[in-house]
Amino acid sequence: MNRDMMGLIVKNDDGSEIVNYDDPQFPSYIYDGWVAPKATWEKVPHFHEDIELVSVKSGTMAYSVNGKILMLHEGDTIFVNSNQIHYSICVDDQIAKYVIFVVHPSVLYSSVKVQMEFIKPILDNKDLSYLRFRDINENTECLHTLMMELPDIRHDAFAVTTQLFKIWAIIRKQSMTLGSTDQEFLSDPHMLLFKSMMHYISDNYTSALTLDGIAASANISKSLCNTLFHRYTQESPINYLMHYRSRKVAEYLRSTSMSLTEIAEQTGFNGISYMSETFRKFFGKSPREYRKQWKDI
């Protein structure tokens, strides 16, 4: 694992996350983490082939899955299926602690029969974007316990695999109980359009982008473009662009010794002043303060 990236979200050009696996030879990432107001990994829409589970240790947080905001309290766990747009949200400016488990489903492919009969039907179910386990679900406590045990075994690939099969048995049981027609989980046909606009922004964020250009990248109207961004990110397209550029600024501040002028030029901002003002809006501190804090950590 690259320790400089622990708890952070780094994305490919298409918006999919580059998962910071604990071991390059085993596609699993387990993190005993937290979310706080203006953390750089809060409200960062992303997706990946890996499945993701988050179990809340303390506090209250929210998770957005394909634009649906789901509240999670202590003891709750959410399963996010492969390739869904999701991100964490801080609630009431309070810190929430959690265990996150991101793992590629291939870890479960012990045989073709298991893969085709017990894994793929859930992964390929377009109407099953997530499962939320709360106190009303009989398997919630067991799943939470399994999740809390993961940080201690994160470097033991066999132990993680064994634990994943136990977790998957609960996910499979819950998915069979809900069925595939529950209105809460129905898929959104606009997801691919939104992903294409995410890709366009990540590919062109250093240029002078406009709402017209963002909408045109998906061949949709400005009105629908606005609607989709608010649905999936609770932000306007331009605010999402500014947030994206600010996260890029944070990456440069953490990983380089570039001057603020150079960083502004590399991230599409017209000058240090505008960059600093925008960065403070999203992260609650100036770029200089952020760089100093990161170095101190």
C-alpha positions in Angstrom: 0.0 0.0 0.0 1.1 3.5 -0.7 0.7 5.1 2.7 0.6 8.6 1.3 -2.7 7.7 -0.3 -4.3 6.0 2.8 -7.9 7.3 3.2 -7.7 9.3 0.0 -9.5 8.8 -3.3 -7.5 9.0 -6.5 -9.3 8.5 -9.8 -8.6 7.5 -13.4 -9.5 9.8 -16.2 -12.9 8.1 -16.6 -13.8 8.8 -12.9 -13.2 5.3 -11.7 -11.1 5.0 -8.6 -7.6 3.8 -8.5 -8.0 1.5 -5.5 -5.0 1.7 -3.1 -4.8 -2.1 -2.3 -3.1 -3.2 0.9 -1.0 -5.7 -1.2 -0.4 -5.2 -4.9 -0.7 -9.0 -5.3 -4.1 -9.2 -3.6 -7.0 -6.8 -4.6 -8.3 -5.8 -1.2 -8.3 -2.5 0.7 -9.3 -2.3 4.3 -9.1 1.0 6.2 -10.1 1.9 9.8 -11.1 5.4 8.9 -13.2 8.5 9.5 -15.1 11.2 7.7 -15.1 14.8 8.9 -16.3 18.2 7.5 -14.3 19.2 4.4 -12.1 16.1 4.4 -10.6 15.7 1.0 -12.2 12.3 0.6 -15.7 13.5 1.5 -18.2 14.1 -1.4 -16.0 12.7 -4.1 -18.2 10.9 -6.6 -16.4 7.8 -8.0 -16.9 4.2 -9.1 -14.9 1.0 -9.5 -15.3 -2.6 -10.4 -14.6 -3.5 -6.8 -17.4 -4.0 -4.4 -17.4 -1.8 -1.3 -18.7 -2.1 2.2 -18.7 0.5 4.9 -19.6 -0.2 8.5 -20.1 2.6 11.0 -18.1 2.3 14.3 -19.4 5.5 15.9 -21.4 8.6 14.9 -23.7 9.2 12.0 -22.7 9.6 8.3 -24.4 9.4 5.0 -23.6 7.6 1.8 -24.7 8.6 -1.7 -25.3 5.8 -4.2 -26.3 6.9 -7.7 -27.7 10.1 -6.2 -29.7 8.5 -3.4 -28.6 9.7 0.1 -28.6 6.9 2.7 -28.2 7.6 6.4 -25.9 5.3 8.3 -25.8 5.1 12.1 -23.5 3.3 14.5 -23.7 -0.4 13.8 -25.1 0.0 10.2 -23.3 -1.3 7.1 -23.8 -0.5 3.5 -22.8 -2.8 0.6 -22.2 -0.9 -2.7 -22.3 -3.0 -5.8 -19.7 -2.9 -8.6 -19.5 0.2 -10.8 -22.0 2.3 -8.9 -21.4 6.1 -8.4 -20.9 6.6 -4.7 -19.3 8.8 -2.0 -19.4 9.5 1.7 -21.0 12.5 3.4 -20.4 14.1 6.7 -23.6 14.7 8.7 -24.2 17.8 11.0 -20.5 18.7 10.9 -19.7 15.7 13.1 -16.9 13.1 12.7 -18.0 9.6 12.0 -15.7 6.6 12.3 -16.0 3.5 10.1 -14.3 0.4 8.6 -14.3 0.4 4.9 -13.6 -2.8 2.8 -13.0 -2.4 -0.9 -12.3 -5.7 -2.7 -12.4 -7.0 -6.3 -15.1 -9.7 -6.7 -12.5 -12.0 -8.4 -11.4 -12.9 -4.9 -14.7 -14.9 -4.6 -14.2 -16.8 -7.9 -13.1 -20.1 -6.4 -14.7 -21.9 -9.4 -16.6 -21.2 -12.5 -19.7 -22.6 -10.9 -19.4 -20.4 -7.8 -18.7 -17.4 -10.0 -21.7 -17.9 -12.4 -24.3 -19.1 -9.9 -23.5 -17.2 -6.7 -21.5 -14.1 -7.5 -22.3 -12.8 -11.0 -26.1 -12.7 -10.5 -25.6 -10.0 -7.9 -22.8 -8.1 -9.6 -24.8 -8.1 -12.9 -28.1 -7.1 -11.3 -28.6 -3.6 -12.6 -31.5 -3.1 -10.2 -29.3 -3.9 -7.1 -27.0 -0.9 -6.7 -26.6 -1.3 -2.9 -27.9 -3.0 0.2 -28.2 -1.2 3.5 -28.1 -3.2 6.8 -29.8 -1.5 9.7 -31.3 -2.7 13.0 -34.4 -3.9 11.1 -32.3 -6.5 9.3 -31.6 -9.8 11.1 -28.0 -10.1 9.7 -26.9 -6.5 10.6 -25.1 -7.4 13.9 -23.3 -10.4 12.4 -22.2 -8.4 9.4 -21.0 -5.5 11.6 -18.9 -7.9 13.7 -17.3 -9.4 10.6 -16.4 -5.9 9.3 -14.9 -4.8 12.7 -12.6 -7.8 12.6 -11.1 -6.9 9.1 -8.5 -4.3 10.1 -6.6 -6.9 12.3 -6.4 -9.4 9.4 -5.9 -6.9 6.5 -2.4 -8.3 5.6 -3.5 -12.0 5.7 -4.9 -12.7 2.2 -6.3 -16.1 3.2 -8.0 -14.7 6.3 -9.5 -11.8 4.3 -10.8 -14.3 1.7 -12.4 -16.4 4.3 -14.1 -13.4 5.9 -15.3 -12.2 2.5 -17.1 -15.5 1.8 -18.9 -15.1 5.2 -19.8 -11.5 4.3 -20.9 -12.5 0.8 -23.2 -15.2 2.2 -25.0 -12.5 4.2 -25.2 -10.2 1.1 -26.6 -13.0 -1.0 -29.2 -13.9 1.6 -30.3 -10.3 1.8 -30.5 -9.8 -1.9 -32.6 -12.9 -2.3 -35.0 -11.5 0.4 -35.4 -8.2 -1.3 -35.7 -9.5 -4.9 -34.9 -7.4 -7.9 -38.1 -5.3 -8.3 -37.9 -3.3 -5.1 -38.4 0.4 -6.2 -35.7 1.5 -3.8 -33.0 -0.2 -5.9 -34.2 0.4 -9.5 -31.3 1.4 -11.8 -31.0 4.8 -13.4 -30.7 4.9 -17.2 -28.9 8.2 -17.0 -25.9 6.9 -15.1 -23.8 6.4 -18.3 -24.5 10.0 -19.4 -23.3 11.3 -16.1 -20.2 9.1 -16.2 -19.4 10.4 -19.6 -19.6 14.0 -18.3 -17.3 13.1 -15.3 -14.8 11.7 -17.9 -15.0 14.9 -19.9 -14.3 17.1 -16.9 -11.4 14.9 -15.7 -10.0 15.0 -19.2 -10.3 18.7 -19.7 -10.4 20.4 -16.3 -7.3 22.5 -17.1 -9.2 24.2 -19.9 -11.8 26.9 -19.8 -14.9 24.6 -19.5 -18.5 25.9 -19.8 -21.9 24.4 -19.0 -22.5 24.2 -22.7 -19.4 22.2 -23.3 -20.1 19.8 -20.4 -23.7 19.2 -21.6 -22.5 18.7 -25.2 -20.0 16.0 -24.1 -23.0 13.8 -23.3 -25.2 15.2 -26.1 -27.8 16.4 -23.7 -29.4 19.7 -22.8 -28.0 22.1 -20.2 -31.2 21.6 -18.2 -30.7 17.8 -18.1 -27.0 18.3 -17.4 -27.8 20.4 -14.3 -30.4 17.8 -13.2 -28.0 14.9 -13.4 -25.2 16.7 -11.5 -27.6 17.7 -8.7 -29.0 14.1 -8.6 -25.6 12.4 -8.4 -23.5 15.0 -6.6 -25.8 17.6 -5.0 -23.7 20.1 -6.9 -24.1 22.1 -10.1 -21.8 21.1 -13.0 -19.6 24.2 -12.5 -19.4 23.7 -8.8 -18.4 20.1 -9.4 -15.7 21.3 -11.8 -14.4 23.8 -9.2 -14.4 21.0 -6.5 -12.6 18.7 -8.9 -9.9 21.3 -9.6 -9.5 21.9 -5.9 -8.9 18.2 -5.3 -6.2 18.3 -7.9 -4.7 21.3 -6.1 -4.7 19.2 -2.9 -2.9 16.3 -4.8 -0.2 18.7 -6.0 0.2 20.2 -2.5 0.6 16.8 -1.0 2.9 15.2 -3.5 5.1 18.0 -5.0 7.0 21.1 -4.0 5.5 23.2 -6.9 4.8 26.8 -6.2 1.2 28.0 -5.9 1.5 29.8 -9.2 2.6 26.6 -10.9 -0.2 24.6 -9.3 -2.8 27.2 -10.4 -1.5 27.0 -14.0 -1.7 23.1 -13.8 -5.2 23.0 -12.5 -7.1 25.4 -14.7 -7.3 28.4 -12.2 -6.7 31.9 -13.3 -4.3 33.0 -10.7 -3.4 32.2 -7.1 -6.1 34.4 -5.5 -9.0 32.6 -7.3 -7.4 29.2 -6.6 -7.0 30.0 -2.9 -10.5 31.4 -2.5 -12.0 28.3 -4.2 -9.8 25.9 -2.3 -10.8 27.4 1.0 -14.5 27.1 0.1 -14.2 23.3 -0.2 -11.5 22.4 2.3 -11.8 25.2 5.0 -8.2 26.3 4.8 -5.8 28.0 2.4 -3.5 26.0 0.1 -0.5 27.0 2.2 -2.2 25.9 5.4 -3.2 22.6 3.8 0.3 21.9 2.6 1.8 22.7 6.1 -0.8 20.5 7.8 -0.1 17.6 5.4 3.7 17.9 6.0 3.2 17.9 9.8 1.1 14.8 9.5 
